[in-house]
Amino acid sequence: MTIPDRITARWIATLGDDQLVKAEATLHADFREREAMEKQRAGSRYVLLQGPQPLVTVWLRWLLVSNATRDRGLVVNHR
């Protein structure tokens, strides 16, 4: 599955439950990776929404899909 650069409600609506869970897991992994790098760089000064634009963008993409999984009542487990 290809995740578009711009995630919209229309795109999310085209996904089945399994596809949505996979997209959420992929986007969560991307966010956690970028967040870890920024936390290492910024240390105690780290504030998510004051971070660099790519970090905030990857967080927002994950958040949109994460909210959709919860709206559908799907359970997502992150390891």
N, C-alpha and C positions, 0 to 999 in steps of 0.2 A: 504494500500500500504506500502511496505517495502522499505525504502530508504537505498541503500547500503552504506557501509563505504567509498568506493571509487567511486565517481561519475565520470562517463565518458560520452563522447558525444554519444557513442553507447547506453548507458542506457537511456539518455535523449531522444534519437530518438525513443525509444520504447514507450514513454509516449504520450497519447493523450493530448489535450489542457487542459481539466479539471484536469487530473492527474498532469500535469506539474504545474498548478496554485496551486493545493493542496500541492505539494511537496515544492514549493517556499514558501508558507505560513508557513509550518512546519519548514523549515530550517531558515526562517527569525525569527520566534519566538525563536528558539534555539539560534541564534546569538544574538538577543537583550537581552536575559536572561544572557548569558555569558558576553556580553559587559557591561551590567549594574553592574554585580558583579565586573568586573575588574575596571570599572570607580570608583566604591565605594572604592575598595582597593587601587588603585593608585592615586586617586585624580587628582590634576593638572598635574601630571607626565604621565597621560595616553596618550599612542600613540599606535594605533591599531597594526601596523605591528611590534612594538617592544614588544608587549604583549606576554603572555605565549603561547606555541605551541598549546594547545587545543583551545584557542580563535582564533588564526589565521586560524587554520584548519576549524573550524565551519564557519568562515567568508568566506573562500575560497569555501567551499561546497555550501553555500548560493549564493555566487557570480556567480558560474558556472550556477546554475539553474535560477537565476535572469536574467542573460544575455540571456539565452535560451528563457525565456518568452518574453523579449523585442524583440528578433530576430523574434519571431513568431507574434509579434504585439498584444500580449495579455495584458490586463489591470489587474494589481494587486493592490488591495487596502488593505493597512495595517491599522488596527485600533489602 
